[in-house]
């Protein structure tokens, strides 16, 4: 599981939600997370968004980085870089980049989406291969974060699910989020009211069937994850919001610590 420490964060941070048409993110938003296994500080991850222009259309460029630190770095060094480019008007990605170095396991891959013609060109730089596959209205790992944040969850009831088609590596699979209700949790910034969700991930790819994932996102207009927890067979792995800046809306705190 430690091998997938950064991957867990990048996979799960795609899940934030909006209840109306308010702007929930903007150019300059930056989030930093601290990941820990028990009392061990295992690593950090950041996600930053920048405005761009592509094909005379307004777009966003998002960079997600993750790395191990301290004792974890000594035993298993991780340095990951995930990037996505998507249009502002429909939030559909047109490019995705994955650069992974996890204990010597290296991935260098780019995906170019042609959403209109329903194809994706995959370039694997390490293997020096190219192939084109069929797609249909897909999101990549990172663009999904921003796509789902714009969905309406005002009418969600406990056990309702939100779904999307996620493209990862060279295939499309269904990603589902089950709504578990609301919960107030204590963070380094104070007590925060959150929506609680259970990502229903594809067993066998990264997670074992008996591993339970939970995510808490702020119950405000930002809908940013403040905590992600993986309950493992032995102990639990958590990622907590450590720093933030450039939010589009106020970060609501019930009361300070």
Buried (B, 14 or more C-beta within 10 A) or exposed (E): BBEBBBBBBBBBBBBBBBBEEEEBBEBEBBBBBBBBBEEBBBBBBBBBBBEBEBEEEEBBBBBBBBBBBEEBBEEBBBBBBBBBBBBBEEBBBBBBBBBBBBEEEEBBBBBBBEBEEEBBBBBBEEEEEEEEBEBEEBBBBBBBBBBBBBBEBEEBEEEEEBEBBBBBEEEBEEBBBBBBEEBEBEBEBEBBBBBBBBBBBEEEEBBEEEBEBBBBBBBBBBBBBBBBBBEBEEEBBBBBBBEBEEBBBEBEBEEEE
